[in-house]
Amino acid sequence: MIVEMYMNKDVKIISPEASLVEATRKMFQHQIRRLVVTVEESVVGIVCHRDLVNAFPDHINPFSAFGLAELNLTTKIVEIMKYPVITVDPGEPIERAARLMIKHSIGVLPVASKGKLVGIITESDIFRIFTNLLSGEVGSVRITFDLTERENVLSLLVDVTQEFGIELVRFISFHDKGRRMAVAWIQGPQVQKVIDELWESGHPIMNIIKYDKVYH
């Protein structure tokens, strides 16, 4: 999974010389919370909803129905935008984008290729990706194993699922806080028999979750 697969290519941009009123109207019109500031397709800054709110006088909410009436502010975007901007290449793995957001405590990354803006990816996009990755279909089962002792549960799962005609939908392994763990998703008409077999086998199962409904 790479950034290009999940980024939004419809990026709303604004010039650093634009006014606060223009930026506010653009955000309101498109119902968005960020604008990427560009000069000749190159990213030079980013301005967020909160930046605009803080730039207006305290008694004015620029995003209210009457917030921009009769305003004559001369402040430009270049005066309030955040820069320099951290960007990510569209060919980078999605976890690279996630790590950059965590490291720099930011919620959005403009995506740039050879210095030119090509998209944008947000923390909501990342969250949605990992939610989909870890979710299961109704009727499926998720099994978490503790592999700290380096047990080969993948071979076990392949054997058991073949024996009972069960589909091994997904399998991932990872390290967390000194432990090595694995998560497997299985589904099929005899899935309960597989669960019983695994419980009785004595293998290091941490938990089993059955998906009996759709979560929104």
SVG drawing of the C-alpha trace seen along z (x, -y; Angstrom):
<svg xmlns="http://www.w3.org/2000/svg" viewBox="-26 -48 38 80">
<polyline fill="none" stroke="black" stroke-width="0.4" points="0.0,0.0 1.5,-3.3 0.4,-6.9 -0.7,-7.3 -3.4,-4.7 -5.2,-6.6 -4.4,-10.3 -7.0,-12.8 -6.0,-14.3 -8.6,-17.0 -6.5,-19.4 -7.8,-22.9 -5.0,-25.5 -4.6,-29.2 -1.9,-31.8 0.2,-33.2 -0.9,-36.6 -4.6,-35.8 -6.6,-37.5 -8.0,-35.9 -11.5,-36.5 -10.8,-34.7 -9.4,-31.7 -12.4,-31.6 -14.8,-31.7 -13.0,-28.9 -13.1,-26.7 -16.7,-27.5 -17.7,-26.8 -15.9,-23.4 -16.6,-22.5 -13.0,-21.8 -10.6,-22.6 -7.3,-23.1 -5.9,-24.8 -2.4,-24.1 -0.5,-27.3 1.3,-27.0 3.4,-29.0 3.6,-27.5 2.4,-24.1 5.1,-24.0 4.0,-23.7 5.1,-26.8 2.7,-26.5 -0.5,-25.3 -3.4,-27.2 -6.0,-25.5 -9.4,-26.4 -8.0,-27.3 -5.4,-29.6 -8.1,-31.7 -10.3,-31.8 -7.3,-33.0 -6.4,-35.7 -9.8,-37.4 -10.8,-39.8 -12.0,-37.9 -15.6,-39.1 -15.9,-37.8 -16.5,-34.2 -15.4,-34.2 -17.3,-31.0 -20.7,-32.2 -23.3,-33.3 -22.5,-37.0 -18.8,-36.7 -17.5,-38.3 -19.9,-41.1 -18.4,-44.5 -14.9,-43.3 -11.9,-45.1 -8.9,-43.1 -5.6,-43.5 -3.8,-40.5 -2.5,-38.0 -2.2,-34.2 1.5,-34.4 1.4,-36.1 -0.5,-33.3 0.3,-30.1 2.5,-27.4 5.8,-26.7 8.0,-25.0 5.7,-22.2 6.4,-18.5 5.4,-16.6 5.4,-12.9 6.1,-11.3 3.2,-9.4 5.4,-6.3 6.1,-6.1 4.5,-3.3 1.4,-4.4 3.1,-3.8 5.7,-6.4 3.0,-9.0 1.6,-7.8 5.0,-8.0 5.6,-11.5 2.2,-12.6 3.0,-11.1 6.6,-12.4 5.6,-16.0 2.2,-16.0 0.3,-17.0 -2.9,-15.8 -2.2,-16.3 0.5,-15.8 0.6,-17.4 1.8,-14.8 4.5,-16.1 6.3,-14.5 9.5,-16.1 8.5,-19.3 5.0,-19.6 1.8,-19.1 -0.1,-16.0 -2.4,-15.3 -3.1,-15.4 -3.5,-12.7 -4.9,-13.2 -5.0,-11.4 -8.6,-10.5 -7.4,-8.7 -4.8,-6.8 -7.2,-5.9 -9.7,-4.6 -7.0,-2.5 -6.0,-0.8 -9.6,-0.3 -10.4,1.5 -7.2,3.5 -8.1,4.7 -11.8,5.2 -13.6,8.4 -16.6,9.3 -19.8,10.5 -19.3,14.2 -15.6,14.1 -13.3,14.6 -10.2,12.7 -7.6,14.7 -4.7,13.0 -1.6,15.2 1.4,14.5 4.4,15.5 7.1,14.4 8.4,18.0 8.6,17.9 6.0,20.5 5.0,21.0 1.3,20.6 0.9,19.8 1.7,23.4 -0.8,24.5 -3.5,22.2 -2.9,23.4 -3.3,27.0 -6.4,26.5 -8.2,24.3 -7.5,26.8 -8.7,29.7 -12.1,27.9 -12.4,26.1 -12.1,22.6 -10.7,19.6 -7.7,17.8 -8.6,14.3 -5.7,12.4 -2.6,12.8 -0.3,10.3 2.5,10.4 4.2,7.6 6.3,6.6 4.8,4.6 6.5,3.7 8.9,6.6 6.3,9.2 5.9,10.7 2.2,11.2 0.2,12.3 -3.4,11.8 -5.4,14.0 -8.8,13.7 -10.7,16.8 -14.2,17.4 -16.3,20.3 -19.2,22.6 -17.1,24.7 -15.3,21.8 -16.4,22.9 -14.7,26.3 -11.5,24.5 -11.8,22.3 -12.4,25.4 -9.4,27.1 -7.1,24.2 -8.3,23.7 -7.7,27.4 -4.3,27.4 -2.7,25.4 -1.2,22.8 -0.7,19.3 -4.0,17.7 -4.5,14.3 -8.1,13.7 -10.7,14.6 -13.3,12.2 -16.4,13.2 -17.8,10.6 -21.6,11.1 -22.6,7.6 -21.4,4.7 -19.7,1.8 -20.1,-1.7"/>
</svg>
